[in-house]
Amino acid sequence: MPSVDLDGFLDFLQEPTFILTGSGEVLAANTAARRIAGRDAVGRPFTELAVSPAEEVRAYLGRCSGSAQPLIGALALRDAHGDAQRYRVYGARLRGEPLRLALRCVPAETGEFSVLARKVQELNAEIHARRRTQAGLEEALLRNETLLRELHHRVKNNIQLILGLFSAAERDTRSQEVRAFLSDAKRRLIAIGTAQNLMYQSQQMRTLSLAPLLRALCEAIGAAFRTAGRIEVSTVEADVSNDTAFPLALILNELVTNAFKHGCPADDSVVDVAMGRDGAEYVLTVQDGGPGIAAEGSGRRSSGLGLVQGLCRQIGGSFTIENADGARCIVRFPAQTLEEVGA
């Protein structure tokens, strides 16, 4: 019989395969198919073998009857024990007459779509794991940023507290020498606080912008010498490492303070502060209009400049003084001090 010939041919296929008539009855089934549906599958309507709704099965078979190319479907078939198992089904019309349909059933757990589904599940699991990791990192970053802001806030408050103690001691003492010492200490602490406050505002851990730093420092220093003159600032744009910013702030404080104290003979005196680039070096110049360093002869002035020399060595720079219509203090330091901020 034709069904026997078909059975022999279909046994070459490993997957359960059915041959159906145009009306949807099982005309032939290979060994793998009979193992699932039972030996009495031949001659039965295919809808009786399927757990899926009969309307869905008939609709799928109707689509297959009009195509010679395999159409993909998903069906659940009932095995000989009555249990259901899902299959990926490839159905198509066979050539010739009468109308015959071939259905090849691939178990869902071994089909290529299941492999793809597992890959998608693995990717989804990896995405979820990465999202959890990212969320943890973002939470840690937020916590660290909060701690950093708290640290900056505490430093700022502590600096203000110390400034208050210095001011109280300055008011209480009758010694001019002690008062002058406390005044100098306050200005140096203000210079450090100004650099620290800029670092807090910029939220940068490693660098500060040079131009805002110099202008903020000169403004803070000038506020203490309002009646002694004014400061004019010109500077290049650059980034300075925090390790350099604080010594540079103290250097500028010392030079501008000395210029106001010893180089501003009139209320309209001007102190010029300039930061420029000269080849492989940056050059900081502070010029006043006073009598010059040699004519001054002040031990206090020379002692303050000694601090500048020590700070210059700290940043790998040099310090010189010229007399040119007043005292001109020049600080030179390597450009890499500013540029190699990650070193």
NUDO-816759 format. One line per field, with one value per residue (C-alpha): x, y, z; residue number from 0; residue in three letters. Coordinates in steps of 0.25 Angstrom, whole numbers, plus 5000, padded with zeros to 4 digits. Example, Ala and Ser with C-alpha at 12.3 -4.5 7.8 and 13.67 -1.06 7.14 Angstrom:
! residues 2
X	5049,5055
Y	4982,4996
Z	5031,5029
seq	0,1
type	Ala,Ser
***
This chain:
! residues 343
X	5000,5005,5005,5015,5024,5023,5026,5039,5043,5040,5048,5060,5056,5060,5049,5034,5029,5014,5008,4994,4983,4976,4965,4975,4976,4989,4993,5006,5016,5030,5035,5038,5024,5017,5026,5019,5005,5004,5003,4988,4991,4990,4976,4972,4970,4982,4974,4972,4987,4989,4986,4985,4971,4966,4963,4978,4982,4973,4977,4991,4989,4981,4993,5002,4993,4996,5011,5022,5032,5032,5023,5027,5017,5016,5008,5006,5004,4998,5007,5003,5002,4993,5004,5006,5019,5022,5028,5033,5026,5030,5019,5018,5010,5016,5017,5007,4992,4984,4987,4997,5003,5017,5019,5032,5032,5044,5044,5044,5056,5064,5060,5068,5057,5059,5074,5071,5062,5072,5082,5072,5070,5085,5087,5075,5081,5094,5087,5080,5093,5100,5089,5090,5105,5103,5092,5102,5113,5104,5099,5114,5117,5106,5110,5124,5120,5112,5123,5132,5123,5122,5137,5138,5127,5134,5148,5141,5135,5148,5155,5145,5146,5161,5160,5150,5160,5171,5162,5158,5173,5177,5166,5171,5186,5193,5206,5207,5217,5207,5196,5204,5207,5192,5188,5198,5194,5179,5183,5190,5179,5169,5178,5177,5162,5160,5166,5159,5146,5148,5152,5138,5130,5137,5135,5148,5157,5170,5170,5166,5165,5176,5169,5158,5168,5177,5165,5158,5171,5174,5160,5161,5175,5170,5158,5168,5175,5164,5170,5184,5181,5176,5180,5180,5180,5183,5185,5185,5176,5181,5178,5186,5187,5182,5197,5201,5189,5191,5206,5203,5192,5201,5212,5202,5197,5211,5215,5202,5202,5217,5213,5202,5210,5223,5220,5207,5211,5197,5183,5182,5194,5193,5198,5199,5198,5201,5202,5208,5214,5229,5233,5234,5231,5219,5223,5216,5219,5215,5219,5217,5220,5228,5242,5247,5253,5267,5263,5252,5262,5251,5254,5239,5238,5251,5246,5232,5240,5248,5235,5232,5246,5243,5229,5236,5245,5233,5227,5240,5241,5250,5248,5255,5253,5256,5255,5247,5239,5236,5238,5236,5235,5236,5233,5236,5232,5232,5219,5218,5215,5201,5200,5203,5193,5191,5206
Y	5000,5014,5017,5006,5011,5025,5019,5013,5026,5034,5025,5032,5045,5045,5055,5051,5053,5052,5051,5057,5056,5069,5067,5066,5051,5044,5036,5032,5034,5030,5022,5034,5039,5026,5026,5038,5037,5022,5012,5015,5029,5026,5028,5038,5053,5060,5069,5057,5056,5071,5077,5090,5095,5089,5102,5106,5093,5094,5108,5104,5093,5102,5111,5099,5094,5107,5107,5098,5105,5100,5109,5109,5106,5103,5091,5082,5067,5057,5044,5030,5032,5045,5055,5067,5072,5084,5084,5093,5089,5091,5088,5089,5084,5072,5073,5065,5061,5058,5069,5064,5071,5068,5072,5070,5072,5077,5076,5089,5086,5082,5092,5103,5113,5107,5109,5123,5125,5120,5129,5141,5136,5136,5150,5155,5149,5155,5169,5168,5164,5176,5185,5180,5183,5197,5200,5196,5204,5216,5215,5214,5226,5234,5230,5234,5247,5250,5247,5256,5267,5265,5265,5278,5284,5280,5285,5298,5299,5296,5306,5317,5312,5314,5328,5331,5327,5335,5347,5346,5345,5356,5365,5361,5363,5376,5371,5377,5366,5355,5363,5364,5349,5345,5354,5347,5334,5337,5342,5329,5321,5329,5326,5311,5312,5319,5308,5297,5304,5305,5290,5287,5296,5289,5275,5271,5262,5264,5278,5293,5303,5313,5326,5325,5321,5333,5343,5337,5338,5352,5356,5350,5356,5370,5370,5371,5383,5391,5404,5401,5400,5390,5377,5375,5361,5355,5340,5328,5317,5304,5293,5291,5279,5280,5277,5289,5298,5299,5303,5313,5319,5321,5327,5337,5341,5344,5352,5360,5363,5367,5376,5383,5384,5390,5394,5402,5416,5422,5418,5418,5408,5396,5382,5375,5360,5352,5337,5334,5323,5324,5312,5300,5308,5316,5330,5336,5351,5361,5375,5387,5402,5403,5407,5393,5382,5387,5400,5394,5387,5381,5368,5364,5365,5357,5346,5345,5343,5332,5325,5327,5321,5309,5307,5309,5298,5289,5291,5290,5305,5317,5330,5343,5358,5370,5385,5391,5403,5396,5381,5370,5356,5345,5331,5320,5306,5295,5294,5279,5283,5288,5279,5266,5266,5251,5248
Z	5000,4998,5013,5014,5004,5010,5024,5019,5012,5025,5034,5028,5036,5051,5055,5056,5042,5037,5023,5023,5013,5008,5019,5030,5033,5035,5023,5028,5040,5042,5054,5062,5060,5063,5076,5080,5074,5075,5064,5062,5057,5043,5038,5049,5048,5052,5060,5070,5072,5075,5089,5082,5079,5066,5060,5061,5055,5044,5041,5041,5032,5022,5021,5018,5007,4999,5000,4995,5005,5019,5028,5043,5054,5068,5073,5085,5082,5091,5092,5094,5109,5108,5112,5104,5098,5090,5076,5066,5053,5039,5029,5014,5002,4994,4979,4971,4973,4981,4991,5002,5014,5020,5035,5041,5057,5064,5079,5085,5094,5083,5072,5067,5072,5086,5085,5081,5092,5102,5096,5098,5112,5115,5109,5118,5130,5127,5124,5137,5145,5138,5142,5156,5156,5150,5160,5171,5165,5163,5178,5182,5174,5180,5194,5191,5185,5198,5207,5198,5199,5214,5215,5207,5216,5229,5224,5220,5234,5241,5233,5237,5252,5252,5245,5256,5267,5260,5259,5274,5278,5269,5276,5290,5289,5291,5284,5271,5267,5271,5264,5251,5252,5254,5242,5233,5238,5235,5221,5218,5223,5215,5202,5206,5208,5195,5187,5195,5193,5178,5178,5185,5175,5163,5169,5163,5171,5163,5156,5157,5146,5148,5144,5154,5164,5162,5161,5174,5182,5178,5181,5195,5198,5192,5202,5213,5207,5201,5205,5200,5185,5175,5168,5153,5148,5135,5133,5123,5123,5129,5139,5151,5160,5174,5179,5172,5174,5189,5189,5177,5185,5197,5188,5182,5195,5200,5188,5187,5202,5202,5190,5197,5210,5204,5190,5190,5195,5191,5191,5176,5175,5166,5168,5155,5155,5142,5139,5125,5117,5113,5105,5114,5127,5133,5139,5150,5152,5163,5160,5170,5169,5182,5185,5181,5189,5191,5196,5206,5215,5223,5230,5230,5215,5213,5223,5215,5202,5209,5210,5195,5192,5200,5193,5179,5182,5186,5172,5164,5161,5163,5169,5166,5169,5160,5162,5151,5155,5168,5172,5161,5167,5157,5159,5148,5149,5138,5129,5132,5147,5142,5130,5135,5146,5146,5149
seq	0,1,2,3,4,5,6,7,8,9,10,11,12,13,14,15,16,17,18,19,20,21,22,23,24,25,26,27,28,29,30,31,32,33,34,35,36,37,38,39,40,41,42,43,44,45,46,47,48,49,50,51,52,53,54,55,56,57,58,59,60,61,62,63,64,65,66,67,68,69,70,71,72,73,74,75,76,77,78,79,80,81,82,83,84,85,86,87,88,89,90,91,92,93,94,95,96,97,98,99,100,101,102,103,104,105,106,107,108,109,110,111,112,113,114,115,116,117,118,119,120,121,122,123,124,125,126,127,128,129,130,131,132,133,134,135,136,137,138,139,140,141,142,143,144,145,146,147,148,149,150,151,152,153,154,155,156,157,158,159,160,161,162,163,164,165,166,167,168,169,170,171,172,173,174,175,176,177,178,179,180,181,182,183,184,185,186,187,188,189,190,191,192,193,194,195,196,197,198,199,200,201,202,203,204,205,206,207,208,209,210,211,212,213,214,215,216,217,218,219,220,221,222,223,224,225,226,227,228,229,230,231,232,233,234,235,236,237,238,239,240,241,242,243,244,245,246,247,248,249,250,251,252,253,254,255,256,257,258,259,260,261,262,263,264,265,266,267,268,269,270,271,272,273,274,275,276,277,278,279,280,281,282,283,284,285,286,287,288,289,290,291,292,293,294,295,296,297,298,299,300,301,302,303,304,305,306,307,308,309,310,311,312,313,314,315,316,317,318,319,320,321,322,323,324,325,326,327,328,329,330,331,332,333,334,335,336,337,338,339,340,341,342
type	Met,Pro,Ser,Val,Asp,Leu,Asp,Gly,Phe,Leu,Asp,Phe,Leu,Gln,Glu,Pro,Thr,Phe,Ile,Leu,Thr,Gly,Ser,Gly,Glu,Val,Leu,Ala,Ala,Asn,Thr,Ala,Ala,Arg,Arg,Ile,Ala,Gly,Arg,Asp,Ala,Val,Gly,Arg,Pro,Phe,Thr,Glu,Leu,Ala,Val,Ser,Pro,Ala,Glu,Glu,Val,Arg,Ala,Tyr,Leu,Gly,Arg,Cys,Ser,Gly,Ser,Ala,Gln,Pro,Leu,Ile,Gly,Ala,Leu,Ala,Leu,Arg,Asp,Ala,His,Gly,Asp,Ala,Gln,Arg,Tyr,Arg,Val,Tyr,Gly,Ala,Arg,Leu,Arg,Gly,Glu,Pro,Leu,Arg,Leu,Ala,Leu,Arg,Cys,Val,Pro,Ala,Glu,Thr,Gly,Glu,Phe,Ser,Val,Leu,Ala,Arg,Lys,Val,Gln,Glu,Leu,Asn,Ala,Glu,Ile,His,Ala,Arg,Arg,Arg,Thr,Gln,Ala,Gly,Leu,Glu,Glu,Ala,Leu,Leu,Arg,Asn,Glu,Thr,Leu,Leu,Arg,Glu,Leu,His,His,Arg,Val,Lys,Asn,Asn,Ile,Gln,Leu,Ile,Leu,Gly,Leu,Phe,Ser,Ala,Ala,Glu,Arg,Asp,Thr,Arg,Ser,Gln,Glu,Val,Arg,Ala,Phe,Leu,Ser,Asp,Ala,Lys,Arg,Arg,Leu,Ile,Ala,Ile,Gly,Thr,Ala,Gln,Asn,Leu,Met,Tyr,Gln,Ser,Gln,Gln,Met,Arg,Thr,Leu,Ser,Leu,Ala,Pro,Leu,Leu,Arg,Ala,Leu,Cys,Glu,Ala,Ile,Gly,Ala,Ala,Phe,Arg,Thr,Ala,Gly,Arg,Ile,Glu,Val,Ser,Thr,Val,Glu,Ala,Asp,Val,Ser,Asn,Asp,Thr,Ala,Phe,Pro,Leu,Ala,Leu,Ile,Leu,Asn,Glu,Leu,Val,Thr,Asn,Ala,Phe,Lys,His,Gly,Cys,Pro,Ala,Asp,Asp,Ser,Val,Val,Asp,Val,Ala,Met,Gly,Arg,Asp,Gly,Ala,Glu,Tyr,Val,Leu,Thr,Val,Gln,Asp,Gly,Gly,Pro,Gly,Ile,Ala,Ala,Glu,Gly,Ser,Gly,Arg,Arg,Ser,Ser,Gly,Leu,Gly,Leu,Val,Gln,Gly,Leu,Cys,Arg,Gln,Ile,Gly,Gly,Ser,Phe,Thr,Ile,Glu,Asn,Ala,Asp,Gly,Ala,Arg,Cys,Ile,Val,Arg,Phe,Pro,Ala,Gln,Thr,Leu,Glu,Glu,Val,Gly,Ala
***
